[in-house]
């Protein structure tokens, strides 16, 4: 049974997605010495981003159940 798209982001197995402020995103890129184009991408229409107000070009911090943090660039 699949969840309606609007509820998929709140499922217990979907990791937390947090939009980072621009300055914090730039700090993360500098820390890892990578450009925006070198980090993995996530589409603005991804179910995990529904209702977040995410826009192309923003960086999202994904916190998994084991508390590891991963970063994604929002794309159209």
C-alpha positions in Angstrom: 0.0 0.0 0.0 1.5 3.4 -1.0 1.1 6.6 1.0 -0.4 9.6 -0.6 2.4 11.9 -1.9 1.5 14.6 0.7 2.2 12.2 3.5 5.3 10.4 2.2 7.7 13.0 3.8 6.4 12.2 7.3 6.8 8.4 7.1 9.1 7.1 9.9 11.5 5.6 7.4 12.0 8.9 5.4 15.0 10.7 6.8 14.6 14.3 8.1 15.2 16.9 5.3 16.2 20.4 6.4 16.7 23.4 4.1 19.9 25.2 5.0 20.2 29.0 5.0 22.4 30.2 2.1 25.4 31.1 4.4 25.3 27.7 6.2 25.1 25.9 2.8 28.2 27.8 1.6 30.0 27.0 4.8 29.3 23.2 4.3 30.6 23.4 0.7 33.8 25.1 1.8 34.3 22.6 4.7 34.1 19.7 2.3 35.9 21.6 -0.5 33.3 20.9 -3.1 31.2 23.0 -5.5 27.4 22.9 -5.7 27.7 20.7 -8.8 29.7 18.1 -7.0 27.1 17.2 -4.4 24.2 14.8 -5.0 21.0 16.3 -6.3 17.4 16.1 -5.2 14.4 17.3 -7.2 12.3 20.1 -5.9 9.2 17.8 -6.4 10.7 15.0 -4.3 8.1 13.8 -1.8 10.5 14.5 1.1 10.5 18.2 0.2 6.7 18.7 -0.1 5.6 21.7 1.9 9.2 22.8 2.7 9.2 25.7 0.2 12.4 24.4 -1.3 13.7 26.1 -4.4 16.3 25.2 -7.0 19.8 26.1 -5.9 19.2 25.5 -2.2 21.1 22.9 -0.2 19.2 20.4 1.9 20.7 18.6 4.9 19.4 15.0 5.2 19.8 13.4 8.6 19.4 9.7 8.6 18.2 7.4 11.5 21.9 6.8 12.5 22.3 10.6 12.8 24.7 10.7 9.8 24.3 13.9 7.8 24.2 14.1 4.0 23.8 17.1 1.7 21.8 17.5 -1.5 21.4 20.3 -4.1 17.8 21.1 -5.0 17.2 21.1 -8.7 14.1 21.6 -10.9 
